[in-house]
């Protein structure tokens, strides 16, 4: 049905006003749209584009359902003014929300910094970081690793799997290999790595590592440690 009103959408995106007095004015290309509007009882319609910072984001529509109505320029100007006021109000709301989110982030970082300043223990630092992250993100699983550039080894420092702490003392270090995990890719590329399906990626990595003589032993052992969840002291 969107295609039926594509012409109007293009007009609104171009900043033009859409108006008709009667459904009979609609061109044959909008025959299905005419039927839809007729079922809704629409007789006449006026639509003005809504813009925010020179970007079209919607439309304000006024329809007559009892009788036909002409839409003089004075009516168009009035509705357009209402649309401008609506856009301004929403822009202020968005700005206020951005400020609120930024303030919340700054408060989070400040509180985290104060908490981390109370300890020099690496694992305690990781636990504190996870506790704070859990307050702002849904993260039932989290891994923090260190990287030894001289030996090209990745070592797990803190692991949460499905909400459970894993004893990292039982987990091996793994050689740097971008084909065997997102940690290696993030380290090599120095860019965040986003995974939509972690399980699929993990399975693919395990298959890849199984065929890699240099990495198979360490990564298969690490994968086994992930699956064999061990509960330890509370976080």
C-alpha positions as CSV (number, residue, x, y, z in Angstrom):
1,X,0.0,0.0,0.0
2,X,3.0,2.3,0.5
3,X,3.4,2.4,-3.3
4,X,-0.1,3.8,-3.7
5,X,1.0,6.9,-1.8
6,X,4.5,7.1,-3.1
7,X,3.7,10.3,-5.1
8,X,2.5,12.0,-1.9
9,X,5.5,10.8,0.0
10,X,7.8,12.3,-2.7
11,X,5.9,15.6,-2.6
12,X,6.2,15.8,1.2
13,X,9.9,14.9,1.2
14,X,10.4,17.7,-1.3
15,X,8.7,20.1,1.1
16,X,5.4,20.4,-0.8
17,X,1.9,20.4,0.5
18,X,-0.6,17.6,-0.4
19,X,-4.2,18.6,-0.5
20,X,-7.4,17.5,-2.2
21,X,-11.0,18.6,-1.9
22,X,-12.6,15.3,-3.0
23,X,-11.5,11.7,-3.6
24,X,-12.7,12.2,-7.2
25,X,-9.7,14.5,-7.7
26,X,-7.2,11.6,-7.1
27,X,-5.5,10.3,-10.3
28,X,-6.2,6.8,-11.6
29,X,-2.8,5.7,-10.3
30,X,-4.2,6.2,-6.8
31,X,-7.3,4.0,-7.3
32,X,-6.4,1.6,-4.5
33,X,-5.5,4.5,-2.2
34,X,-8.9,6.1,-3.0
35,X,-10.6,2.9,-1.9
36,X,-8.7,2.8,1.4
37,X,-9.4,6.5,2.1
38,X,-13.0,6.0,1.2
39,X,-13.3,3.1,3.6
40,X,-11.9,5.4,6.3
41,X,-14.6,7.9,5.5
42,X,-12.1,10.5,4.3
43,X,-13.6,13.2,2.1
44,X,-10.9,15.8,2.0
45,X,-7.3,15.9,3.2
46,X,-4.5,18.3,3.8
47,X,-1.0,17.2,4.6
48,X,2.0,19.5,5.3
49,X,5.6,18.2,5.7
50,X,7.3,18.3,9.1
51,X,10.9,19.3,9.1
52,X,13.6,19.5,11.8
53,X,17.0,21.0,11.1
54,X,16.2,20.9,7.4
55,X,15.4,17.2,7.6
56,X,12.0,15.9,6.7
57,X,10.8,13.6,9.4
58,X,7.0,13.3,9.0
59,X,3.8,14.9,8.0
60,X,0.9,16.6,9.8
61,X,-2.4,15.5,8.2
62,X,-5.9,17.0,8.6
63,X,-8.8,15.2,7.1
64,X,-12.5,15.9,6.7
65,X,-14.7,12.8,7.2
66,X,-18.2,14.3,7.0
67,X,-18.1,16.7,4.1
68,X,-15.8,18.0,1.4
69,X,-13.6,21.0,2.3
70,X,-11.5,23.3,0.3
71,X,-8.1,24.2,1.7
72,X,-7.3,27.8,1.1
73,X,-3.7,29.1,1.6
74,X,-4.7,30.6,5.0
75,X,-5.6,27.1,6.2
76,X,-2.4,25.7,4.8
77,X,-0.4,28.4,6.5
78,X,-2.1,27.8,9.8
79,X,-1.5,24.0,9.7
80,X,2.1,24.6,8.6
81,X,2.6,26.9,11.6
82,X,1.2,24.2,13.9
83,X,3.6,21.7,12.3
84,X,6.5,24.0,12.9
85,X,5.6,24.3,16.6
86,X,5.3,20.6,16.9
87,X,8.7,20.0,15.2
88,X,10.2,22.6,17.6
89,X,8.7,21.0,20.6
90,X,10.0,17.5,19.6
91,X,13.4,18.9,18.8
92,X,13.6,20.4,22.3
93,X,12.5,17.1,23.7
94,X,15.2,15.3,21.8
95,X,17.8,17.8,22.9
96,X,16.8,17.4,26.5
97,X,17.0,13.6,26.2
98,X,20.5,13.8,24.7
99,X,21.6,16.0,27.5
100,X,20.0,13.6,30.1
101,X,21.8,10.6,28.5
102,X,25.1,12.5,28.3
103,X,24.8,13.5,32.0
104,X,24.0,9.9,32.9
105,X,27.1,8.7,31.0
106,X,29.3,11.2,32.7
107,X,27.9,10.3,36.1
108,X,28.5,6.6,35.3
109,X,32.1,7.2,34.3
110,X,32.8,9.4,37.3
111,X,31.3,6.8,39.7
112,X,33.2,4.0,38.0
113,X,36.5,6.0,38.2
114,X,36.0,6.5,41.9
115,X,35.3,2.8,42.5
116,X,38.3,1.7,40.5
117,X,40.6,4.0,42.4
118,X,40.0,2.0,45.6
119,X,41.9,-1.1,44.5
120,X,45.0,-2.2,42.5
121,X,43.9,-5.8,42.2
122,X,43.3,-6.6,38.5
123,X,40.5,-9.1,39.1
124,X,38.8,-6.8,41.6
125,X,39.0,-4.0,39.0
126,X,37.3,-6.3,36.5
127,X,34.6,-7.2,39.0
128,X,33.9,-3.6,39.7
129,X,33.8,-2.7,36.0
130,X,31.3,-5.6,35.4
131,X,29.1,-4.5,38.3
132,X,28.9,-1.0,36.9
133,X,28.3,-2.2,33.4
134,X,25.5,-4.4,34.5
135,X,23.6,-1.4,35.8
136,X,23.4,0.2,32.3
137,X,23.7,-2.8,30.0
138,X,22.1,-6.2,29.7
139,X,25.4,-8.2,29.7
140,X,24.9,-11.8,31.0
141,X,28.2,-12.7,29.4
142,X,31.4,-10.6,29.5
143,X,35.1,-11.4,28.9
144,X,38.0,-9.2,29.8
145,X,41.4,-10.3,28.5
146,X,45.0,-9.0,28.5
147,X,47.4,-9.2,25.6
148,X,51.1,-10.0,25.7
149,X,52.5,-8.4,22.5
150,X,55.9,-10.0,23.0
151,X,54.5,-13.5,23.0
152,X,51.3,-12.7,21.0
153,X,49.2,-14.4,23.7
154,X,45.7,-13.4,24.9
155,X,45.0,-14.3,28.5
156,X,41.5,-14.2,30.2
157,X,41.4,-12.0,33.3
158,X,37.7,-12.1,34.1
159,X,34.9,-14.1,32.5
160,X,31.1,-14.1,33.1
161,X,29.2,-16.7,31.1
162,X,25.4,-16.6,31.2
163,X,25.6,-14.7,34.5
164,X,28.0,-17.1,36.2
165,X,31.6,-16.3,37.1
166,X,34.3,-18.6,35.5
167,X,37.5,-19.6,37.3
168,X,40.0,-18.1,34.8
169,X,42.8,-20.0,36.5
170,X,41.5,-23.1,34.6
171,X,41.5,-21.3,31.3
172,X,44.6,-21.2,29.0
173,X,46.1,-18.3,27.2
174,X,45.4,-18.3,23.5
175,X,47.7,-17.3,20.6
176,X,46.7,-14.2,18.6
177,X,44.8,-15.3,15.5
178,X,42.1,-13.1,13.9
179,X,40.4,-16.2,12.4
180,X,39.8,-17.7,15.9
181,X,38.0,-15.0,17.7
182,X,36.8,-11.4,18.1
183,X,39.4,-10.6,20.7
184,X,42.2,-11.1,18.2
185,X,40.5,-9.0,15.5
186,X,39.8,-6.2,18.0
187,X,43.4,-6.2,19.1
188,X,44.9,-6.3,15.6
189,X,42.4,-3.8,14.0
190,X,42.2,-1.6,17.1
191,X,38.5,-1.2,16.4
192,X,35.3,-2.5,18.1
193,X,34.0,-5.9,16.8
194,X,30.3,-6.3,16.6
195,X,28.7,-9.7,16.6
196,X,25.0,-10.2,16.0
197,X,25.0,-13.9,16.7
198,X,27.7,-14.9,19.2
199,X,26.9,-18.6,19.2
200,X,27.3,-18.9,15.4
201,X,30.5,-16.9,15.6
202,X,31.8,-19.1,18.4
203,X,31.0,-22.3,16.5
204,X,32.7,-21.0,13.3
205,X,35.7,-20.0,15.3
206,X,36.0,-23.4,16.9
207,X,35.8,-25.1,13.5
208,X,38.4,-22.7,12.1
209,X,40.7,-23.2,15.1
210,X,40.3,-27.0,14.9
211,X,42.0,-26.8,11.5
212,X,44.7,-24.5,12.7
213,X,47.8,-26.4,14.1
214,X,49.1,-23.3,16.0
215,X,45.8,-22.4,17.7
216,X,43.7,-25.5,17.9
217,X,44.9,-26.8,21.3
218,X,44.6,-23.5,23.2
219,X,41.3,-22.4,21.7
220,X,39.6,-25.7,21.9
221,X,40.6,-25.9,25.6
222,X,39.3,-22.3,26.1
223,X,36.0,-23.2,24.4
224,X,35.6,-26.2,26.6
225,X,36.2,-24.0,29.7
226,X,33.4,-21.7,28.5
227,X,31.0,-24.7,28.3
228,X,32.1,-26.1,31.6
229,X,30.8,-23.3,33.8
230,X,32.1,-23.3,37.3
231,X,30.4,-21.3,40.0
232,X,32.8,-19.4,42.2
233,X,32.5,-16.8,44.9
234,X,29.8,-14.1,44.4
235,X,30.8,-11.2,42.2
